[in-house]
Amino acid sequence: MAGACIFTVLGLPAPQGSKTIVRARHGFGNHVIEGSSDTGRAKTRAWRESVADAALVQRGMHGQFDGPVALDLVLRFPRPRSRPKTHHGWHVVKPDKDKVLRACLDALVHGGLLRDDALVCRVRLEAREVTDWTGASFTLAALAEVTK
């Protein structure tokens, strides 16, 4: 794969929370759910589907990454109206960025752009508060061999 794969996903970046085992009423058919609320799970599901759909399109154009990868991710969250206009512009509140990153990586794998999220060896993540579009900008690039 030559060159970087650059794309944007519109929407509200959502975290992928912890997983919980839910036991069936009669002891059979336990299943795992993500997050603690129906609303949170719906937001995460919508965000992951948006990222996976974009990843599928990118895979068709660039192929699948199957070696070491660098990811540059810029998350764009809505700036609260209560925030002063002189605010620094960084998103320094929940959701936790590592959980949003987890949702994004899983979606990139689900969409087929990454063979495995373990291939991501370098990550640069920014989280901003914005007044225009929300979502994320992704840049993936194959990494060369590490020099000693």
PLY file of the C-alpha trace (Angstrom):
ply
format ascii 1.0
element vertex 148
property float x
property float y
property float z
element edge 147
property int vertex1
property int vertex2
end_header
0.00 0.00 0.00
1.55 3.29 -1.08
0.77 6.68 0.44
-1.51 7.70 3.25
-5.22 6.99 3.49
-7.01 10.17 4.57
-10.75 10.46 5.23
-13.34 12.20 7.38
-16.32 10.79 9.25
-19.17 13.08 10.26
-21.12 12.47 13.46
-20.58 12.53 17.19
-17.52 10.54 18.32
-18.67 8.07 20.95
-16.72 5.94 23.42
-16.70 2.18 23.52
-17.10 1.45 27.19
-16.45 -1.59 29.28
-18.13 -4.87 28.48
-20.57 -6.56 30.86
-21.72 -10.19 30.88
-25.49 -10.47 31.17
-26.67 -13.81 32.45
-29.75 -15.37 30.94
-32.71 -15.86 33.26
-32.47 -19.65 33.16
-28.68 -19.92 33.16
-28.22 -20.51 29.42
-27.26 -18.11 26.66
-25.20 -15.51 28.53
-24.21 -12.59 26.33
-21.91 -9.58 26.45
-23.11 -5.98 26.20
-21.04 -2.82 25.83
-21.62 0.25 27.94
-23.98 0.80 30.80
-27.04 2.37 29.17
-29.20 1.84 26.10
-28.56 5.43 25.01
-24.78 5.04 25.33
-24.84 1.76 23.38
-26.94 3.37 20.62
-24.51 6.30 20.31
-21.53 3.97 20.19
-23.23 1.72 17.64
-24.05 4.71 15.38
-20.49 6.06 15.58
-18.89 2.67 14.91
-21.19 2.06 11.94
-20.29 5.45 10.44
-16.56 4.78 10.83
-16.89 1.21 9.52
-18.83 2.40 6.45
-16.13 4.98 5.68
-13.42 2.35 6.24
-15.12 0.02 3.78
-15.11 2.73 1.10
-11.44 3.47 1.80
-10.55 -0.21 1.61
-12.05 -0.32 -1.87
-9.79 2.55 -2.94
-6.59 1.79 -0.99
-6.74 -1.89 -0.05
-6.32 -3.31 3.43
-3.50 -2.40 5.81
-1.81 -5.61 6.90
1.48 -4.33 8.34
2.56 -1.74 10.93
0.44 1.42 10.74
0.53 4.98 12.06
-2.82 6.58 12.88
-3.39 10.31 13.12
-6.86 10.94 14.56
-8.46 14.35 15.11
-11.71 14.15 17.08
-14.09 17.11 16.74
-16.65 17.50 19.53
-19.32 20.22 19.72
-18.32 23.16 21.88
-20.90 23.72 24.62
-22.76 27.01 24.32
-21.84 27.76 27.93
-18.14 27.72 27.03
-16.58 31.20 26.79
-15.42 32.20 23.31
-11.92 32.67 24.71
-11.73 28.98 25.68
-8.57 27.20 24.51
-10.53 24.90 22.16
-9.28 21.54 23.46
-11.82 18.90 24.51
-10.76 18.20 28.11
-13.93 16.55 29.43
-15.60 13.17 28.95
-15.76 11.00 26.97
-12.34 9.49 27.62
-10.29 9.69 24.46
-8.87 6.19 24.85
-12.39 4.74 24.76
-13.26 6.74 21.62
-10.01 5.49 20.07
-11.03 1.91 20.94
-14.36 2.36 19.15
-12.61 3.84 16.11
-10.03 1.05 15.89
-12.67 -1.67 16.18
-14.70 0.04 13.45
-11.66 0.28 11.15
-11.20 -3.49 11.55
-14.92 -4.15 11.06
-14.87 -2.06 7.88
-11.90 -4.05 6.61
-9.40 -1.20 6.31
-7.22 -2.72 9.06
-6.65 -6.46 9.29
-6.18 -6.14 13.06
-6.09 -3.15 15.41
-2.84 -4.52 16.88
-1.18 -3.30 13.67
-1.47 0.31 14.87
1.98 1.00 16.32
1.92 4.79 16.42
-1.04 6.96 17.41
-1.41 10.74 17.45
-4.76 11.86 18.81
-6.20 15.36 19.14
-9.55 16.21 20.68
-10.97 19.63 19.86
-14.15 21.54 20.63
-15.61 23.12 17.51
-18.59 25.20 16.42
-18.88 23.73 12.92
-18.92 20.06 11.85
-18.34 17.28 14.34
-16.78 13.90 13.74
-13.21 12.83 13.08
-10.42 13.07 10.55
-8.40 9.89 10.03
-4.97 9.51 8.47
-3.48 6.04 8.23
-0.05 5.37 6.80
2.12 2.27 6.58
5.21 2.42 8.79
8.68 1.62 7.55
10.96 -0.71 9.47
12.17 0.62 12.80
15.81 1.65 12.67
17.96 0.94 15.70
0 1
1 2
2 3
3 4
4 5
5 6
6 7
7 8
8 9
9 10
10 11
11 12
12 13
13 14
14 15
15 16
16 17
17 18
18 19
19 20
20 21
21 22
22 23
23 24
24 25
25 26
26 27
27 28
28 29
29 30
30 31
31 32
32 33
33 34
34 35
35 36
36 37
37 38
38 39
39 40
40 41
41 42
42 43
43 44
44 45
45 46
46 47
47 48
48 49
49 50
50 51
51 52
52 53
53 54
54 55
55 56
56 57
57 58
58 59
59 60
60 61
61 62
62 63
63 64
64 65
65 66
66 67
67 68
68 69
69 70
70 71
71 72
72 73
73 74
74 75
75 76
76 77
77 78
78 79
79 80
80 81
81 82
82 83
83 84
84 85
85 86
86 87
87 88
88 89
89 90
90 91
91 92
92 93
93 94
94 95
95 96
96 97
97 98
98 99
99 100
100 101
101 102
102 103
103 104
104 105
105 106
106 107
107 108
108 109
109 110
110 111
111 112
112 113
113 114
114 115
115 116
116 117
117 118
118 119
119 120
120 121
121 122
122 123
123 124
124 125
125 126
126 127
127 128
128 129
129 130
130 131
131 132
132 133
133 134
134 135
135 136
136 137
137 138
138 139
139 140
140 141
141 142
142 143
143 144
144 145
145 146
146 147
